[in-house]
């Protein structure tokens, strides 16, 4: 686009070089005007893509009371592989560590090994009916080994599908501290474990 000032210059100059010079002068004027407008434009911040204001939040600081307590070390004596895996998964979700023994003899050996290593189990979940050595006899041998020792007893909870009074009596006679009905109820197990964790914390 030719400005009025350019046309006036062009009228006064007739040579090709003069016309070229006038054209360059017009382009320089337009560039300077555009640069001035750009420099005067206010700064505009781009809107949030989500349409919501951005809020900066401080990183949450975990307080000692909010930190989860160390989980329990649990020996699970269960000969049914599926039940054992389900109990391990359930205990893991509750924040505890489980070791599986598939019969009473293996459970007794694992219990003695943990005790000798100075890392005794916090709890034993003992199935009543197992091959080689059943849960009742295994519990009796654990209690016999603990007799006369100053260390605290290992809590033992029976795992049984039966609710007969005779079975409960046999569990208590063997030195067990309680029982849980199979299939396990998550809330009841969590409640029992929470009580044991609290007792261990008080004893520490």
Beta strands, then each sheet from edge to edge (+ up, - down):
strand 1: 73-77
strand 2: 97-101
strand 3: 123-127
strand 4: 155-160
strand 5: 178-181
sheet 1: 2+ 1+ 3+ 4+ 5+
end
